[in-house]
Amino acid sequence: MMKSLHITLITETYAPEINGVANTLSRLCDGLRTRGHRVEVIRPRQSEDELRAAGDDLMLCRGWPIPGYPGLQWGQSSMHKLLRRWRRNRPDVLYIATEGPLGLSALRAARRLRIAIVSGFHTNFQQYTRQYGLGFITRLLISYLRWFHNRSSATLVPSVSQKTELARRGFERLELLARGVDCQLFHPSRRSNDLRETWGMRPHDTVVLHVGRLAPEKNLGLLKTSFDSLTATYPDKRLKLVIVGDGPSRMELEQQLPEAVFCGAQRGEALAVHYASGDVFLFPSLTETFGNVVLEALASGLGVVAYDEAAAAQHIRHGHNGAVAMPGDEEGFIDAARWMLEDDETLRRVRLNARQHASRQGWAGVIDAFEDYLRTASEMQSGLALEV
């Protein structure tokens, strides 16, 4: 029987914050603990932590707000605290999930103490800079991210397209770590006609759904263009655009889409009910490292329309269990959405195939692979220490 590991996770975001990174890390940590590993989490203090004390498996640090991302924080640089903590109780391996000041201080402390490091590339910050008017720092940011990740024994990326892009930019030792989906939570059986009625929709009407953070980098202008085209193409269908999520672009979207229903951020079973109560899922983002919502929508039995990259490239076979367009081809994206609604039988078949595919994408295999990457890094570092 393999020995259990002492694993330290460093991240600027963690559940119950609502985003794909927090959700993924929570799943990975729970899975490792179920397998008998000790998992220590180091992260910024959240509002929910007001009465929570740190301990052997949790270190909370001060955080600073990230501009444009209320509720999320950069963690404070904590190198000396980490050195003291890890000299007293040394982990076998670190997993650094974010590259901010907290992640950087963990990287420096671990290298000084010769602790094994695995990093994860979870967010395309280098693409976000253009959306926020900071394109002039893109090259500098890419250089920093490459320097950061190339100092770990492996960098885990969620999609083949992401791995290819980073390799082209000089990132080394890239490994694929896919994502899973909870197919018991996200299930077509959660469909609620009562919820649909609050949206003004009857059982056989068509709800066009979007779930995600409402922010400039998500290319949400295409939601209006696509939905307008659908209503013009199919004037006899009763269509409603329903948007689940929150963020800095919400007010602007509400002005652009006065007929749409805005449901705000949802989580857990309420989120699953919102998914299952839709019919078609539009996902126009071009900045995802993966896009967990694509798998959640597939598991909920929706007809997904997305660009052919990240999660969609891995999980959608065009015309079989969804529809994809070439990245950046807006007319192709709109055509894919129109095809999805061309006839009822097409949509029914796509939705059945979507659920069938997603039902094979559980978390168990992902956590197995994650455990193997961490163990390999720990054993390599131990071997180097013995040689020294």
N, C-alpha and C positions, 0 to 999 in steps of 0.2 A: 504494500500500500504506500502510495506517495505521501511524503510529509506535507502538512498544511503550510501555507505561506503567510507571512506577515506582509500585507500589501497596503501601501499608502496611496490614496487617490487625492490629487490636488486639482481643485476646480474653482472657478469663479461663479458657477451656477449649479444649483442642485435642487431636487424636489423639496418643497412643493412649488417652486417656480415653474411657470408654464412655458416650456420651449423644448425643442427636440433634443438638445444636448442634456438638459436636466433629466428628461425622461429616460434617455439611453443610459446615462451613468447610474441612475437609480436601479434600473433593471440589471445592469452588470454587477453592481455591488450586492444586490439581493441574491443574485445567482451564485456569486463567489462565496458569500456567507453560508448559503445552503450547502455548498460543497465542503464546508468545514474550515475555510480560510478566515483569518482575521483581517478585516478591512478597516483601516483608519482613514477617515475623511478630513481633509483640511480645506476650509472654504471660508468666505466672508460670512459674517453674522447677518441673518435675515430678520425681518420684522417679527417672524414667528418664533424667533429664538430669544425673545425678551427675558423669559424666565429659565432658559435652558443653560445648563452648566456644561462646559467642556469636560472631556475625560480622556481616558486612554485611547479611545477610538474616535474621538472628535476634537479637532482644534478649530476654534473660531477666531477669525482675525477681523480687523476693521476694514470696511470697504468704502469706496467712493463711487458715486453715481456715474454711469456711462451716459454721455450726452446722447439724447434721442432714444434712450432705452430706459425709461422709468421702471424701477423695480429691479433692475440688474446693476451689478457693481463690479468694479475692478477690486481685486483683493490687495491689501497693503503688502508691500515687500516685508518679508519676515525672516530673512536669512539667519540672523543670530538666534532667534527663537527656535527655528527648525534645527540648527546645529546642536543646540542644547538638548532638544527633545530627542533627536535621533542618536546622539552619543549615549543618551541614557537608555533608549529603547530602539535599537536599530531595526528598520524594516528590511525585508529581503529584496523588495523591488518597489519602485515608484511607478505610478501611472499619472502623468501630467496631461490633463485634458484641456487646459487653457494656457495661453501664452502671455498673459498680462504680468504685472509686477509680482503677484504671488507665485505664478508658475515659474517666472524667471528666478526668483529667490530660491525656490525648491530645486531647480536645475543646478544652480551654483552650489548650494549646500550639498546636494547628493554627489556631485562630481568631486567636491573636496573630501567627502567621506567615502568615496568609491562605492556608492550604492547603485545597484542596477537601475536604469531608467528606460521606461517605454513611454512614448508620447502619443497623443491622439490628435489628428487634424479634424476638428469638428465644425469649424466655421470659416467661410471664405471672406475673412476680413479684408483681404486685398481687393475683392470685388466691391465691397460695400463703400470703399473710399470714394469711388466715382459717384455713387448715388448721393453721398452727403457733401459733394462739392470739394472733396479732398484728393482729387485725382493726382495732384502733384506729389503726394507722398507714397503713391502706389509702389514705385520701384524700391523705395527705402523700406517699406513694410514687407515686401516680398523678400528682400535681402535679410531682414531681421528674422522672419519666419523660417527661412532656409537655414540660417545660422543656428537658430533655436533647435529645430527638429533634427538637424544633422549631428547634434551632440547627444542624442539618445541612441540606444542599441537598435530600436525599431520605431517607426512611426506608423500607426495604424490609421488607415483611411477607409471610408465606408463604401466606396464605389470604384469600379474599374476606370470610369472616366476621370475621376478625381486622381487616382493613382497615375494615370497616363499624363495628366496635366502637370502634376507636381514633379514627376520624373523629368519632364521636359524642362522644368525650371531649375533642375539641379538638386532636388531633394533626394536623399539617399536612404537605403534600407527601408523601403516602403512595403508594408504588408496590408493585405485586405482583411478587414473585419466588417462583415455585413451587419445588417440590422434585422431584428425580428419584429413580430407583432403579436399582441395578445388576442388570439382569435376567439376566445371565449367572451372577452369584453366587447370587442368590435365584431358584431354579428348582425346579419340581416333580421334576425328575429326580434331585435330591439326597435324595429320600426313602430312609430307611434302616430296613428291617425289623429289622436287628440292634439299632439304637437303640430301636425300639419294643418289642422283646422285653425290653430292660432295664427298660422301664416296665411290663412285664407285659401287653403288648397284642399281639394277633394282627393279621395284615394287614388284616382287614376290620372290626376294632373301631374305635371312634371316639375319637380323642384331641382333647380340648378344650384349646387352647393359649392361654397369655398370655405376651407378651414385653414387658418394660419395667422401669423403675426401680420398686422396691417401696418406695413412700413415701406418706405420708398424703394428699398432694394428688392421688393417682391414683385415688381412689374405689374401692379394691380390695375393700371389703366386698361390693360387688355381684358379685364373682366367686363367692363362696360362695353367695349367694342364687340366682344364675343356675344354677350347677351343681347345687345341691340340687333346683331346679325341673326341670332336665333329667332327672335320675335318677328323680324321682318320676313325670314324664310318660312316660318311656320305660323302664320297668323291664326290658324284654326286651333292651335294647341294652347292650353292655359299653362303658362310658364311663370315661375317666380324665382328670383335670385335671392338666395339666403346666404349670409356671410357670418361665419362664426370666428371670433377672435377679436383682439384689441391691439392698439398700437398708435403711433403718432400720426398715421395717415387716416385714421377712422373718420375724423370730422370732414376732411376733404372728400372722402368716398361717400359719406352720407349726403353731401351736397350734390355730387355727381350722379348718385343713384337713389333718387328720392323714393322710388317704388320698391327698392330692395328691403329685405328684413335683416336688421343687424342684431345679432343675438349676444354679442359680447363674448368674453372668454368663458369656455366651459371646460370641465375636467371630469375624469372618471366616468361613471355610468351616464351622467347627463350628456357628456360629450359623445359617448357611444350612441345614445338615442338620437342625437342631432344628426350624426353621420347616417344612421340607418334610415332616417326619415327623409333623406334626399334620394335622388335618382341618378343625376349626372354630377360629376365632380370636376370643376375646372381648376387647374393648377398651373398658372402662367409663369412661375418663378424661374429665373435663369441663374440664381446665385447659390443654389443648394449644394452642400457637400453630399447630402443624401435626400432628405425630404421624407421624414417618418410619416407625414400625413398621407402620402401616396399609398403606403402599405395599409394604413388604417382605413382609407377609403375602399381599397380593394377588398379588405377583410369584411367590410360592411356591405359589400355587394353593390358598389356603385360603378357606373360607367365612367372611367377616369380619362380625362383629356389632359395631356401634359407635353412638355418638350422632351425630346428623346435624349435625356441625360440623367445622371445620378440614379435615384431609385426607379424612375420610369424606364430608363434604359435597361436596367437589370430585371425588371419584373413585368413589363408590359410588352406583349406581342401584338403589334398593331393589327387591328381588325379581329383579334381573337378575345383578349381579355381587357381591352382598352384601346385608346387611340393616341398616337404620338405625332408630333411635328418636328422637323429639323430645328435645332436651337436657333432662336431669333426670327424664324419665319412666321410672322404674325398671321399672314393670310392662310398659311398651312395649318396653324393652330385653330383658326376659325373654321376652316374646312373640316377639320377633324371633329370639332364640336357639332357642326351641321350633320356630318355623317352619322354621328351617334344617335341623332334624333330622327333619322330618315324614315325608319319604320319601327314599330313597336317590337317586332320579333328580333331585330338586330340588337336593340338595347337589352331585351330580356336575355338573349344568348350571351352577350358580353358580360352582363352582371353575374350570371351563373358561373362563367369561366373565371371572372375576377375573384369571386369567393373561393372557388376551388383551388386556384393558384395560391392565394394568400394563406389558406388553411395549412399549407405545407411550410410556412415561413415562421416557425416558432422561435423562441429565444434560446432553447436548450443548446442547439448546435453553435450558436453565436457565443454563448458563455463558455462552452468547451474550448473553442478556438482562442478566446481571450485568455483563459486560464493557461493554455499551452504557450502563448506568446510571453506571458509574464514569467512562467516557470523557466522557459528557455533563457530569457534575459538574466534571471537570477542565477541560474546554473553557469552561464557564461561568465558572469562577474565573479562568482566563487572560484571558477577555474583560473581566472586571471589573478585573483588574490593569492591562490596557492602557488602560482608560478613566481610571483614576486617574493 
